[in-house]
Amino acid sequence: MPINLQSFLPNYAFFRNPLKWSIFLALLVHVSGAIGIGFFNRQFFVGFTALNLFLMFLLLLWNEAELNSKLLKAFLFAFFVGILTEIVGVNTGMLFGSYHYGSVFGEKIKGVPILIGLNWFCIVYASHQIALSLSIKFKFNWVGTSLTTSTIATIFDWIMEPVALKLGFWHWQDNEIPIFNYMSWFGVSFLVALFFSWLGIKKTNRFALYLLLIQVVFFVFLNLFLS
């Protein structure tokens, strides 16, 4: 049975207008973080990364018209595929390359932070929502939509990787990000996007585009100002 979040929330403007408040909160968190990391106490502000990721996940959910079984299946699939592929990657180097995680994201399973599954869902789901908008305009089929999703997700990872390395999110062998990482990102996100398409996930989340854009600006800014 679908759950309408709005029916459970108080009848205040803050709760009834999730998009503008979500954009405001996402901007507040990322602008504060960018300034704090770039010009003040890097270690202190990086310590809030896990909390920031969880907050962005909640904001994505808040902007869903309803929470239904399709969304739950999409989340579980992206979460566990993300975790499992990262476990293979960290422990064998057969996916993504030779890397290991730092302590920024907290508790780990086989060397992979649990929250990384959340990160996979947020990035691929937001990318898929954008791809769905493009598919409506350019009349992509489900394969085209999935390819567009994986392209967006991989470009986002390309923008994020240098900053993640500088901030100690994860560590690459010889501090070099291999091209194989991006090939794996494209393949795994394509698989997840295919599942989203198979489920029939619709364009329902207006916040997804703003979230990805805010995070892109955040990582581009830090890449320019971090040594």
C-alpha positions, 0 to 999 in steps of 0.5 A: 500500500502506497504511503503519502508522506504529506498525510503524516506531516503537520499542516505547516508551509514548511512541510507542505512545500518540500521542494523549496525547503529541500533546496534551501537545506541542501544549499545551506549544508553544502555552502557551509561545508564548502566554506568550512572545508575550503577555508577553515577546519577541514577535518571538522567539517569533513566529519559531517559527511555521513550525516550530510549523506543521510540528510540528502537521502531523507530530502529525496524521500521527502520529495517523493509524492508517495512511498510505494513498493517500487521505490522500496525495491529500487532502494534495496536493489541499488543499496545491495548492488552498490555494497556488493560491488564495492566489497568485490572492488575493495577486496579483489581490485576486480571492480573499480581498481585498487582502493580502500575506504577511510573512516569518514563514512563510519561502520564497514562490512568487509572494508566497505562503509554501510552508508556507501549503499545509500550513496549509490542509491542517491546518485543513481536514483537522482541521475535516473530522475533526470534521465526520465525528464530527458527521455520524455523530451527526446523520446528515449526508450528504456535502454536509452534512459538507462544509458543516460542514467549511467552516463550522468552518474559516471560524469558525477563520479568523475567530478567527485573523485578528485575531491573524495581523494583529497578529503580521505573518503577513500584512497587509491593506490599511488593516488591515481584514479584509474579509468577502470573506475569510471568504466565500472561506475558506468556498468554498475549504474547501468545495471541499477538503472535497468532495474529501475526501468524494469520496475517502471519508476516514474519521474516523480522527484523534482528535488533530484535535479537540484540535489545533483546540481548542488553537489556538482557545484560543491565538488567543483568548488572544492576541487579548485580550492583544495590542495 
